[in-house]
């Protein structure tokens, strides 16, 4: 079959719709690169489900078995963990670029809010994924979630061990990690894409390109992200600590949670609860406070930049600070 025969049968001409030429720049491709990292995350996760055992007594041993007896699966586990980190770095780069160019302004407020929910889900996936390892870090992360969720009323019930008498909490976290959250994430990504397709991106300028011409550099950059993650996984294996023992607090969380850990170091449980409220609360109000010609536009931009600097500073501080005991 010729190329044009394939094009007509798969309706690929539909990808030739016009977009602003400026959208061909890297800062307009960071969302697509986040998606590339998420696809890698999903594919490697599917492989891991075939070897991981979510029963409380076997979970840790099954990860240990992957590391010691299955070199290829162990490598894919490393790729899984690194693509999770890459998703976090890329999504923050994407959200910062969108924030700075004010891509959330009318009519894209809903697009921004769908992104805020995507970010929350990504943190949910990171948390549930950590718990699955059932090592010391996992048990401590779970203990923090149980302590924190006690303050959240009915919203926190899912994280309470007593929520279900017939299913252990690790099996419920597994269900969230491999089905509930990925389904919600896929639905939200679809909504995000629908809105981008129909509202267009905020790039200005007369020059026109087509989306198909945008796909080529985007695919090349996406392959580059996959190659970097695959190469780093070769030299940067993911740790597994000893089986978790409840009642001890000796580890720190993985780096995407260090800003929350820093707040907990400084202000205890209220700090741990407040830090995400500040970040997500700020992100939620951005399209309301920064409007065309609005009085708070400059203040919103300054607050966003300050928050990003604080976030990075908190991660660095928590990285170098010694581990602290919070719950005992
Ligand atoms: C899981 C994560 C996400 C994926 C896969 C994703 C994907 C994308 C893609 C492919 C675009 C098209 C242009 C571009 O890349 O800039 C885009 C645009 C956009 N995204 Fe995301 N995104 C994600 C998370 C977020 C987050 C966390 C936010 C904000 C809190 C956000 C807000 C927006 C907005 C407002 C636009 C339109 C930007 C403009 O027109 O200037 N996205 N997203």
Boltz pocket constraint, residues with backbone or C-beta under 6 A from the ligand:
constraints:
  - pocket:
      binder: B
      contacts: [[A, 27], [A, 28], [A, 29], [A, 30], [A, 31], [A, 32], [A, 34], [A, 35], [A, 38], [A, 91], [A, 94], [A, 95], [A, 98], [A, 101], [A, 102], [A, 103], [A, 104], [A, 108], [A, 111], [A, 112], [A, 113], [A, 114], [A, 115], [A, 116], [A, 118], [A, 119], [A, 122], [A, 189], [A, 192], [A, 196], [A, 200], [A, 201], [A, 202], [A, 203], [A, 283]]
      max_distance: 6.0
